[in-house]
Amino acid sequence: SKDPDPQRVDPAGVVLSIVGLVLLVFGIIQGGESGQWGSAAALGPMVGGVAVLALFVALQRRTASPMLDVTLFRNPAFSAACGAVTLVMFALFGTVFYVTFYLQYARALSPLEAGLTFLPVAVAMSFFAPRSAKLVRTYGPKAVCAVGLVLLTLSFSGYLFLGAETPIAVLVVLLFLQGAGMANVIAPATESIMSTVPRERAGAGSAVNTTVRQVGGALGVAVLGSILSASYRAGITPSLDAVELDGLSGDARELAAESIGGTQLVAEQLPDIAADALVAAGTRAFIDAMHITALGSALVAALGVLVVLRWLPGRPGEVDLVAAEREHQPVTVA
């Protein structure tokens, strides 16, 4: 399986990919924090990031030793599997981000308690991931990944019904469902990625698999975190105008509008009645913002269902047939 033509380091590709992603993520975060997506501070980096990434792709198509072999994406099965992994990691990382805020600030759990609440995800993945291979052999990667993404869509949709008084047990069930969905997407999709590349390009396939996971996770935190921030700012601003904030600086008001954590810090500087009112308003605004963000997560997972149903191989053995065609080797399908 050794690559007869090992690739050299592509310094230009490395630099362009880093610069492009940093600019894109920075612009998204700036837009979310300020709520002004059309401002130069947000739009400039985003446009610049997209332009740099477009240059990166163009360079990868022409260089003899690309950092990312974009020709692999000509295979629909490979692209669909990568897309499924990217969308899952996008939704997962973004969800962990806002659920952590929910547990620690809206529900006043300690960091340890919040961390333990996520254990059902690991438990579900540990149970279902080893069994997903058998399911793929029986039903095919398309069916297994689609069901996994449907489970993720349902779990993210469940966050729309979480409130400040919802029993934590409800969240535990949703997190377990989320872990089960992930286990039935990540493992089969990874297998599809590796099965659609020639043996000698296994290293490149593995690198792409790792890359799409990291990029999906980074963009998930940036995009969903920005939606959360912008929605929270829009929800808390009227309450900041209504609550008596005399004696506090403009910086304190800005801090209170940034996040529920900032709101609670500012509330500590207020008299009891005003503090209680501000904390309650912050909790309501955050719950509303979380619902909007959770809807975004659910839509991303639902998009993954469509991608998988459209392009991922449907029967056991189809992935191997694709790989054999790329290697010009015969294959026997049971």
C-alpha positions in Angstrom: 0.0 0.0 0.0 3.1 2.3 -0.1 2.6 5.3 -2.4 5.1 4.8 -5.3 5.1 8.6 -5.8 5.4 10.1 -2.3 4.3 13.7 -2.1 6.7 16.5 -1.1 5.8 19.3 1.4 3.7 22.0 -0.2 4.6 25.2 1.8 2.5 27.5 -0.4 -0.6 25.3 0.2 0.0 25.1 3.9 0.3 28.9 4.2 -2.8 29.6 2.0 -5.0 27.1 3.8 -4.1 28.5 7.2 -4.5 32.2 6.1 -7.8 31.5 4.4 -9.4 29.6 7.2 -8.2 32.0 9.9 -9.6 35.0 7.9 -12.9 33.2 7.3 -13.4 32.1 10.9 -12.3 35.5 12.2 -14.8 37.3 10.0 -17.6 35.0 11.1 -16.8 35.6 14.8 -16.6 39.3 14.3 -20.0 39.4 12.6 -21.5 37.4 15.4 -20.0 39.4 18.2 -20.9 42.8 16.8 -24.1 41.8 15.1 -23.0 43.9 12.0 -22.4 41.3 9.3 -22.0 43.9 6.6 -19.3 45.9 8.4 -15.8 46.0 7.1 -14.5 44.3 10.2 -16.7 41.2 9.5 -17.2 41.2 5.7 -13.6 42.1 4.8 -12.0 39.0 6.5 -14.8 36.7 5.2 -14.4 37.8 1.6 -10.6 37.7 1.9 -10.8 34.2 3.4 -13.0 32.9 0.6 -10.7 34.5 -2.0 -7.5 32.9 -0.4 -9.2 29.5 -0.1 -10.3 29.7 -3.8 -6.6 30.5 -4.6 -5.6 27.5 -2.5 -7.9 25.2 -4.4 -6.7 26.5 -7.8 -3.1 26.0 -6.7 -3.8 22.4 -5.5 -5.2 21.6 -8.9 -2.0 22.6 -10.6 0.8 21.7 -8.3 2.7 18.4 -8.7 2.7 17.8 -5.0 -0.5 19.2 -3.5 -1.1 19.4 0.2 -4.7 18.4 -0.5 -5.4 16.2 -3.4 -8.6 17.8 -4.7 -8.9 15.2 -7.5 -10.2 12.8 -4.9 -13.4 14.8 -4.6 -14.2 13.9 -8.2 -15.6 10.6 -6.7 -19.2 11.3 -5.5 -19.0 8.6 -2.9 -15.8 10.1 -1.4 -17.2 13.7 -1.5 -20.5 12.6 0.1 -18.7 10.8 2.9 -16.5 13.8 3.5 -19.5 16.0 3.4 -21.3 13.9 6.0 -18.3 14.0 8.3 -17.9 17.7 7.9 -21.6 18.5 8.6 -21.6 16.2 11.6 -18.5 17.8 13.1 -19.9 21.2 12.3 -23.1 20.5 14.2 -21.5 18.6 17.0 -18.8 21.2 18.0 -21.3 24.1 17.7 -23.8 22.2 19.8 -21.2 21.4 22.6 -20.3 25.1 22.6 -23.8 26.4 23.3 -25.0 23.5 25.5 -22.0 24.1 27.8 -23.2 27.7 28.2 -26.7 26.4 28.9 -25.5 24.1 31.6 -23.1 26.5 33.4 -25.0 29.7 33.1 -28.7 29.0 32.5 -28.7 26.0 34.8 -25.9 27.0 37.2 -24.0 23.7 37.1 -20.4 23.6 38.0 -17.8 22.8 35.2 -17.4 19.3 36.6 -21.2 18.7 36.6 -21.5 20.2 33.1 -18.7 17.9 31.9 -20.3 14.8 33.4 -23.6 15.7 31.7 -21.9 15.0 28.3 -20.9 11.5 29.3 -24.0 9.9 27.5 -22.5 11.0 24.2 -19.3 8.9 24.9 -21.3 6.0 26.3 -23.6 5.9 23.2 -20.7 6.2 20.8 -18.8 3.4 22.6 -21.8 1.1 22.4 -22.9 1.8 18.8 -19.7 2.5 16.9 -18.4 -1.1 17.1 -21.8 -2.3 15.9 -22.1 0.1 13.0 -19.8 -2.1 10.8 -22.2 -5.0 11.0 -25.1 -2.7 10.1 -23.2 -1.4 7.1 -22.5 -4.9 5.9 -26.2 -5.7 6.2 -27.9 -2.5 5.0 -25.2 -0.5 3.3 -23.5 2.8 4.2 -26.2 5.0 2.8 -29.0 3.6 5.1 -26.8 3.5 8.2 -25.4 7.1 7.8 -28.9 8.4 6.9 -30.4 6.9 10.0 -27.5 8.3 12.1 -28.1 11.8 10.7 -31.8 11.5 11.3 -31.0 10.7 14.9 -28.8 13.8 15.1 -31.5 15.9 13.5 -34.0 14.7 16.1 -31.6 15.3 19.0 -30.7 18.8 17.9 -34.4 19.5 17.4 -35.0 18.4 20.9 -32.9 21.3 22.2 -35.7 23.6 20.9 -37.8 22.4 23.9 -35.2 23.0 26.6 -35.9 25.7 29.1 -34.5 27.0 32.4 -36.5 24.5 34.4 -36.4 21.4 32.1 -35.2 18.3 33.9 -31.5 17.5 33.1 -32.6 14.0 32.4 -34.3 15.3 29.2 -30.9 16.7 28.1 -29.2 13.4 29.0 -31.5 11.5 26.7 -30.9 14.0 23.9 -27.2 13.7 24.3 -27.4 9.9 24.3 -29.4 10.1 21.1 -26.7 12.4 19.7 -24.0 10.0 20.5 -25.9 7.1 18.8 -26.3 9.2 15.7 -22.7 10.2 15.6 -21.5 6.6 16.0 -23.6 5.6 13.0 -22.2 8.3 10.8 -18.6 8.8 11.7 -17.4 5.2 11.5 -19.3 4.3 8.2 -18.4 7.6 6.5 -14.7 7.1 7.5 -14.8 3.6 6.1 -16.4 5.0 2.9 -13.7 7.6 2.6 -10.9 5.1 3.0 -12.5 2.5 0.7 -12.9 4.9 -2.3 -9.2 5.8 -2.6 -6.5 3.5 -4.1 -4.4 1.7 -1.6 -1.3 3.7 -2.4 -3.3 6.9 -1.6 -4.5 5.7 1.8 -2.4 8.3 3.5 -4.0 11.1 1.4 -7.4 9.8 2.2 -6.7 9.7 5.9 -5.3 13.2 5.7 -8.5 14.5 4.0 -10.7 12.7 6.6 -8.8 14.4 9.4 -8.9 17.7 7.7 -12.6 17.8 7.1 -13.2 16.9 10.7 -11.1 19.7 12.0 -12.5 22.3 9.5 -16.0 21.2 10.1 -15.6 21.6 13.9 -13.9 25.0 13.6 -16.6 26.3 11.3 -19.3 24.9 13.5 -18.1 26.7 16.6 -17.5 29.9 14.6 -20.9 29.9 12.7 -23.2 28.5 15.4 -21.3 30.5 18.1 -21.8 33.7 16.0 -25.5 32.9 15.6 -25.8 32.4 19.4 -24.0 35.6 20.1 -26.0 37.7 17.6 -29.3 36.3 18.8 -28.4 36.8 22.4 -27.4 40.4 21.8 -30.7 41.1 20.0 -32.6 39.5 22.8 -30.9 41.1 25.8 -30.5 44.7 24.5 -34.2 45.7 25.2 -33.7 44.4 28.8 -30.5 46.4 29.3 -32.5 49.5 28.4 -35.2 48.6 30.8 -33.0 47.6 33.8 -31.5 50.4 35.8 -27.8 50.5 35.0 -26.9 53.9 36.5 -23.4 54.1 37.7 -22.1 51.5 35.3 -19.8 52.4 32.4 -20.6 51.9 28.7 -18.0 49.1 28.7 -20.2 47.3 31.4 -23.2 47.6 29.2 -21.3 46.2 26.2 -20.0 43.3 28.3 -23.6 42.5 29.4 -24.7 42.4 25.8 -21.9 40.1 24.7 -22.9 36.8 26.4 -24.9 35.4 29.3 -21.6 35.2 31.3 -21.0 38.9 30.8 -24.6 39.7 31.8 -24.2 37.8 35.1 -20.8 39.5 35.8 -22.5 42.9 35.3 -25.4 41.8 37.5 -23.0 41.3 40.4 -22.3 45.0 40.4 -26.0 46.0 40.7 -28.4 46.2 43.7 -30.3 42.9 44.4 -33.5 43.8 42.7 -31.9 45.1 39.6 -29.4 42.2 39.6 -32.2 39.6 39.8 -34.1 41.3 37.0 -31.0 41.4 34.8 -30.1 37.7 35.4 -33.6 36.6 34.7 -33.6 38.6 31.5 -30.3 37.2 30.5 -31.5 33.6 31.0 -34.6 34.2 28.9 -32.5 35.8 26.2 -30.0 33.0 26.2 -32.7 30.3 26.0 -34.3 32.0 23.0 -30.8 32.4 21.4 -30.0 28.7 22.0 -33.3 27.7 20.4 -32.4 29.6 17.2 -28.9 28.1 17.2 -30.2 24.6 17.8 -32.5 25.1 14.8 -29.4 25.8 12.8 -27.8 22.6 14.0 -30.8 20.6 13.1 -30.9 22.1 9.6 -27.3 21.2 9.1 -27.8 17.6 10.2 -30.9 17.4 7.9 -28.8 18.7 5.0 -26.4 15.8 5.8 -29.3 13.4 5.4 -30.0 14.7 1.9 -26.3 14.6 0.9 -26.0 11.0 2.1 -29.2 9.8 0.4 -28.2 11.5 -2.9 -24.5 10.5 -3.3 -23.4 7.8 -0.8 -23.4 4.2 -2.1 -26.5 2.4 -1.1 -25.6 -1.3 -1.1 -22.8 -3.2 0.6 -19.9 -3.6 -1.8 -20.6 -0.6 -3.9 -17.9 1.3 -2.2 -15.4 -1.5 -2.9 -16.5 -1.5 -6.5 -15.7 2.2 -6.8 -12.3 1.7 -5.2 -11.6 -1.2 -7.6 -12.5 0.9 -10.6 -10.0 3.5 -9.5 -7.3 0.9 -9.1 -8.4 -1.0 -12.2 -8.6 -4.2 -10.2 -11.4 -6.9 -10.2 -13.5 -7.2 -7.1 -15.8 -10.0 -5.9 -19.0 -8.9 -4.3 -20.8 -11.4 -2.1 
